[in-house]
C-alpha cells in the first residue's frame, strides 16, 4: 500500500501546482488566442481582452492539470517528468483531478459568458485535449499528436471567432498554422526524449515509423505551417514590413527543418525544437502589433 502524501501548507501547495500548468506551453497558447483576437483589427476593448486572457488561461491550465492527473503513472516512469507533484505523490490524485475540473469549468464558463461561439470553441479545445488526445489516443497511437494539434489550434481560432463573430477563412488558416507547427515542436521533442517515451510505453513517431519518416514529417509540417501563416497574413493585410519579418522568421524555420532531415544531428534537432517556439511566439507578437 503506497505511503500517504506528506501534508503541505497552502503556500507550498500552490508551488506544487504551478509546474502542472506547464507555464511556457500555456503562455504560448494564450499568446495565440490573444493574437487571434487582435488579428481582426477591430476596436480593442480592454475589458474583453482581459476576459479573453483569463478565460483562456483557466481553460488551458485546467486541461493541463487534468492531463497531469491522468498521466501521473507514465510520468513516474520518465526521468524528465518523475518529479512532477502529481507523479511523485506530493499531491493527492483526487485533489489534482478536482482542481483541474474546477479551473477548466471556470475558464469555459467565463468564455461562454463572453460569447457563446467563443465558449464553444474553447470547450472544443478542452475536449480534444483531455478526452480525445489524453484519455483516448495518447497511449494507443502515435497519431494522437494530430488531435493534440487540433486542440492547440483552438485558442487562436476562438480569439479570431470572438473578434469577427464567425469562423472565417483567416481563422481557419491561423488554426491550421498552429496545427502544422505543433509537429515541428512535438516530434523534435519525441526524438530527443525517445528513451523516456519508450520506458513509459507511449507510442511516438520515432518508435513507430523511425527517425527518417519523423524528420520528413517535421519538414513537411513546417512548410505547411509557413504557407498557412503566410496566406493568413496576406488576407489580414499585415504591413509589408511585418510581412518581411515573418518571411525572414519562416526562412529560419524551414532551413532548420530541412537541416534536421538531411543532417540528422541531435544538435540541429534540439535547435529546431527551441526555434519552433520562438518562431510561433514571434509571429503571434507580430499579429498583435499589427492591430495597433
FENBEL-V530244 format. One record per residue. PHI is phi in degrees with one decimal (none if undefined). NEAR is the number of other ideal C-beta (glycine too) atoms within 8 Angstrom. D_FIRST is the distance of its C-alpha to the first C-alpha in Angstrom with 2 decimals. Layout:
phi=PHI near=NEAR d_first=D_FIRST
phi=PHI near=NEAR d_first=D_FIRST
This chain:
phi=none near=2 d_first=0.00
phi=-66.5 near=4 d_first=3.85
phi=-68.5 near=5 d_first=6.53
phi=-65.0 near=4 d_first=9.03
phi=-66.2 near=8 d_first=12.12
phi=-64.9 near=5 d_first=15.02
phi=-73.4 near=4 d_first=17.87
phi=-132.9 near=7 d_first=20.95
phi=-77.4 near=6 d_first=24.46
phi=-63.6 near=5 d_first=26.23
phi=-63.8 near=6 d_first=28.35
phi=-66.6 near=8 d_first=25.49
phi=-65.0 near=10 d_first=23.69
phi=-60.0 near=8 d_first=26.89
phi=-63.6 near=7 d_first=26.91
phi=-71.3 near=12 d_first=23.44
phi=-80.7 near=12 d_first=24.78
phi=-55.4 near=8 d_first=28.03
phi=-65.3 near=9 d_first=26.83
phi=-73.3 near=13 d_first=25.23
phi=-92.8 near=11 d_first=28.75
phi=48.2 near=8 d_first=30.11
phi=-55.0 near=8 d_first=33.19
phi=-67.8 near=7 d_first=35.53
phi=-67.1 near=8 d_first=34.85
phi=-62.2 near=13 d_first=35.02
phi=-62.3 near=8 d_first=38.16
phi=-67.2 near=12 d_first=39.84
phi=-65.1 near=12 d_first=39.22
phi=-62.4 near=13 d_first=40.44
phi=-61.6 near=11 d_first=43.53
phi=-67.0 near=15 d_first=44.29
phi=-63.8 near=15 d_first=44.18
phi=-65.4 near=15 d_first=46.55
phi=-62.5 near=16 d_first=48.80
phi=-60.7 near=18 d_first=48.96
phi=-65.0 near=14 d_first=50.09
phi=-74.4 near=14 d_first=52.66
phi=-64.0 near=17 d_first=53.94
phi=-74.4 near=9 d_first=55.96
phi=71.9 near=8 d_first=58.20
phi=-80.0 near=6 d_first=58.46
phi=-59.6 near=3 d_first=58.90
phi=-87.8 near=8 d_first=55.73
phi=-92.7 near=6 d_first=54.45
phi=-62.6 near=6 d_first=52.36
phi=-66.4 near=6 d_first=50.52
phi=-67.1 near=11 d_first=49.72
phi=-61.1 near=11 d_first=48.67
phi=-66.0 near=8 d_first=46.33
phi=-62.6 near=10 d_first=44.91
phi=-59.2 near=16 d_first=44.44
phi=-63.6 near=11 d_first=42.67
phi=-69.0 near=10 d_first=40.25
phi=-63.8 near=14 d_first=39.48
phi=-66.2 near=18 d_first=38.88
phi=-59.6 near=11 d_first=36.74
phi=-67.1 near=13 d_first=34.50
phi=-64.5 near=16 d_first=34.33
phi=-68.6 near=15 d_first=33.63
phi=-62.1 near=12 d_first=31.08
phi=-62.4 near=17 d_first=29.26
phi=-65.3 near=15 d_first=29.12
phi=-67.8 near=14 d_first=27.83
phi=-63.3 near=16 d_first=24.99
phi=-64.0 near=14 d_first=24.03
phi=-58.3 near=11 d_first=24.30
phi=-64.6 near=15 d_first=21.92
phi=-62.6 near=12 d_first=19.40
phi=-70.5 near=8 d_first=19.78
phi=-91.6 near=12 d_first=20.01
phi=-61.7 near=13 d_first=17.06
phi=-71.7 near=7 d_first=15.48
phi=-77.5 near=11 d_first=18.85
phi=-62.1 near=14 d_first=19.64
phi=-67.0 near=10 d_first=16.73
phi=-92.6 near=10 d_first=18.54
phi=-109.4 near=13 d_first=21.91
phi=-58.4 near=5 d_first=23.43
phi=-70.0 near=6 d_first=25.42
phi=-124.9 near=10 d_first=22.69
phi=-68.0 near=11 d_first=19.38
phi=-91.4 near=5 d_first=20.15
phi=-59.4 near=12 d_first=20.66
phi=-62.6 near=10 d_first=18.87
phi=-73.4 near=13 d_first=17.37
phi=-82.0 near=14 d_first=16.02
phi=-80.9 near=9 d_first=14.98
phi=91.1 near=7 d_first=12.90
phi=-67.5 near=8 d_first=15.79
phi=-119.3 near=12 d_first=16.48
phi=-71.3 near=6 d_first=14.50
phi=-55.4 near=9 d_first=15.06
phi=-62.1 near=6 d_first=16.79
phi=-66.1 near=8 d_first=19.02
phi=-60.7 near=15 d_first=20.02
phi=-59.8 near=10 d_first=20.96
phi=-70.4 near=8 d_first=23.08
phi=-61.6 near=10 d_first=24.71
phi=-61.0 near=15 d_first=25.69
phi=-66.5 near=10 d_first=27.08
phi=-65.6 near=9 d_first=29.01
phi=-62.9 near=12 d_first=30.48
phi=-60.0 near=16 d_first=31.42
phi=-62.3 near=9 d_first=33.00
phi=-61.6 near=10 d_first=35.02
phi=-65.5 near=19 d_first=36.34
phi=-67.3 near=14 d_first=37.31
phi=-62.9 near=9 d_first=38.86
phi=-63.1 near=12 d_first=40.82
phi=-61.8 near=17 d_first=42.05
phi=-65.3 near=13 d_first=43.19
phi=-64.4 near=6 d_first=45.07
phi=-62.2 near=12 d_first=46.85
phi=-168.5 near=9 d_first=47.98
phi=-57.2 near=6 d_first=46.65
phi=-64.2 near=11 d_first=47.28
phi=-59.5 near=15 d_first=45.46
phi=-62.3 near=14 d_first=42.50
phi=-64.0 near=9 d_first=42.51
phi=-69.1 near=13 d_first=42.42
phi=-62.4 near=18 d_first=39.67
phi=-62.6 near=12 d_first=37.60
phi=-59.5 near=9 d_first=38.41
phi=-61.7 near=17 d_first=37.07
phi=-62.7 near=15 d_first=33.77
phi=-63.8 near=9 d_first=33.58
phi=-61.7 near=14 d_first=34.42
phi=-74.0 near=14 d_first=31.87
phi=-78.8 near=13 d_first=28.83
phi=-81.8 near=9 d_first=29.46
phi=-75.1 near=12 d_first=31.68
phi=-75.0 near=14 d_first=30.63
phi=-76.2 near=12 d_first=26.93
phi=-74.2 near=8 d_first=25.57
phi=-100.1 near=8 d_first=28.07
phi=-105.0 near=10 d_first=29.70
phi=-55.5 near=11 d_first=28.02
phi=-91.3 near=7 d_first=25.80
phi=-109.6 near=7 d_first=28.67
phi=-148.8 near=6 d_first=31.87
phi=-67.5 near=10 d_first=33.44
phi=-76.5 near=6 d_first=35.87
phi=-59.5 near=11 d_first=33.32
phi=-63.1 near=12 d_first=34.96
phi=-63.5 near=8 d_first=38.00
phi=-72.3 near=11 d_first=36.18
phi=-63.3 near=14 d_first=34.56
phi=-67.0 near=14 d_first=38.15
phi=-61.2 near=10 d_first=39.46
phi=-60.0 near=14 d_first=36.93
phi=-65.4 near=13 d_first=38.03
phi=-83.4 near=15 d_first=41.63
phi=-68.6 near=14 d_first=41.30
phi=-57.9 near=16 d_first=41.64
phi=-69.9 near=17 d_first=45.05
phi=-66.4 near=15 d_first=46.17
phi=-62.9 near=16 d_first=45.12
phi=-61.8 near=19 d_first=47.05
phi=-65.3 near=17 d_first=50.11
phi=-63.1 near=15 d_first=49.99
phi=-63.6 near=14 d_first=49.91
phi=-70.7 near=12 d_first=52.94
phi=-100.5 near=10 d_first=55.00
phi=79.6 near=7 d_first=53.88
phi=-158.3 near=6 d_first=53.30
phi=-95.3 near=9 d_first=51.59
phi=-107.5 near=8 d_first=54.41
phi=-61.1 near=6 d_first=55.06
phi=-61.6 near=11 d_first=54.31
phi=-61.0 near=14 d_first=50.92
phi=-64.9 near=10 d_first=50.10
phi=-64.6 near=13 d_first=51.33
phi=-63.0 near=19 d_first=49.28
phi=-64.6 near=12 d_first=46.18
phi=-65.1 near=12 d_first=47.07
phi=-60.4 near=14 d_first=47.51
phi=-68.0 near=15 d_first=43.92
phi=-57.6 near=13 d_first=42.70
phi=-79.8 near=14 d_first=44.57
phi=-72.7 near=14 d_first=43.71
phi=-56.9 near=14 d_first=39.94
phi=-59.6 near=12 d_first=39.96
phi=-58.6 near=16 d_first=41.93
phi=-82.5 near=12 d_first=39.10
phi=-76.2 near=11 d_first=35.98
phi=-72.1 near=15 d_first=37.32
phi=-64.1 near=15 d_first=38.34
phi=-65.6 near=9 d_first=34.83
phi=-69.6 near=13 d_first=33.34
phi=-70.3 near=13 d_first=35.76
phi=-64.5 near=10 d_first=34.82
phi=-112.3 near=10 d_first=31.04
phi=-60.2 near=11 d_first=31.20
phi=-66.3 near=6 d_first=28.74
phi=-59.7 near=12 d_first=26.03
phi=-66.1 near=12 d_first=26.64
phi=-64.4 near=8 d_first=26.79
phi=-61.6 near=8 d_first=23.40
phi=-86.6 near=10 d_first=21.94
phi=74.9 near=7 d_first=23.99
phi=-94.6 near=8 d_first=26.13
phi=-69.8 near=8 d_first=29.72
phi=-128.1 near=10 d_first=32.36
phi=-61.0 near=12 d_first=36.13
phi=-60.4 near=12 d_first=36.30
phi=-76.3 near=9 d_first=33.87
phi=-91.8 near=8 d_first=35.52
phi=-118.1 near=7 d_first=39.18
phi=91.3 near=7 d_first=39.62
phi=-67.8 near=8 d_first=40.82
phi=-62.5 near=7 d_first=44.43
phi=-66.7 near=9 d_first=43.79
phi=-62.1 near=14 d_first=41.26
phi=-67.5 near=13 d_first=43.85
phi=-64.9 near=9 d_first=46.51
phi=-64.0 near=11 d_first=44.46
phi=-60.2 near=16 d_first=44.10
phi=-63.7 near=12 d_first=47.87
phi=-65.6 near=8 d_first=48.75
phi=-64.9 near=14 d_first=46.38
phi=-65.7 near=14 d_first=47.84
phi=-63.0 near=10 d_first=51.34
phi=-64.9 near=10 d_first=50.42
phi=-63.2 near=16 d_first=48.80
phi=-63.6 near=11 d_first=51.96
phi=-63.2 near=8 d_first=54.23
phi=-66.6 near=13 d_first=52.36
phi=-68.6 near=14 d_first=52.34
phi=-66.8 near=11 d_first=55.97
phi=-62.4 near=9 d_first=57.15
phi=-61.9 near=13 d_first=55.41
phi=-63.6 near=12 d_first=56.95
phi=-65.8 near=9 d_first=60.41
phi=-65.4 near=9 d_first=60.08
phi=-67.9 near=11 d_first=58.89
phi=89.3 near=6 d_first=61.96
phi=-61.9 near=11 d_first=60.38
phi=-61.4 near=7 d_first=63.08
phi=-58.4 near=5 d_first=64.41
phi=-64.3 near=6 d_first=63.05
phi=-67.4 near=12 d_first=59.49
phi=-62.2 near=11 d_first=59.89
phi=-64.2 near=8 d_first=60.97
phi=-66.2 near=9 d_first=57.97
phi=-62.5 near=14 d_first=55.59
phi=-62.1 near=9 d_first=57.52
phi=-65.8 near=8 d_first=57.12
phi=-63.3 near=11 d_first=53.37
phi=-65.9 near=12 d_first=53.15
phi=-59.0 near=8 d_first=55.18
phi=-64.5 near=10 d_first=52.66
phi=-63.5 near=16 d_first=49.78
phi=-66.7 near=11 d_first=51.69
phi=-61.1 near=8 d_first=52.77
phi=-68.3 near=12 d_first=49.25
phi=-62.8 near=14 d_first=47.99
phi=-75.8 near=9 d_first=50.68
phi=-65.6 near=11 d_first=50.38
phi=-69.5 near=16 d_first=46.71
phi=-74.2 near=11 d_first=47.79
phi=-83.5 near=6 d_first=50.65
phi=-83.6 near=7 d_first=49.48
phi=50.2 near=9 d_first=45.79
phi=-105.5 near=8 d_first=45.02
phi=-62.7 near=7 d_first=41.61
phi=-66.3 near=6 d_first=43.51
phi=-66.4 near=11 d_first=45.44
phi=-59.0 near=14 d_first=42.36
phi=-69.2 near=10 d_first=40.58
phi=-62.5 near=9 d_first=43.88
phi=-64.9 near=16 d_first=44.00
phi=-56.9 near=12 d_first=40.44
phi=-70.0 near=8 d_first=41.48
phi=-67.0 near=11 d_first=44.91
phi=-58.9 near=13 d_first=43.69
phi=-66.9 near=11 d_first=41.97
phi=-62.2 near=8 d_first=45.07
phi=-61.1 near=13 d_first=47.31
phi=-67.1 near=13 d_first=45.69
phi=-61.5 near=10 d_first=45.47
phi=-64.2 near=9 d_first=49.12
phi=-66.1 near=13 d_first=50.36
phi=-67.1 near=14 d_first=48.63
phi=-63.4 near=10 d_first=50.32
phi=-63.9 near=12 d_first=53.62
phi=-59.8 near=15 d_first=53.26
phi=-69.3 near=12 d_first=52.59
phi=-64.5 near=8 d_first=55.48
phi=-63.4 near=13 d_first=57.83
phi=-77.4 near=10 d_first=57.53
phi=-101.4 near=4 d_first=59.23
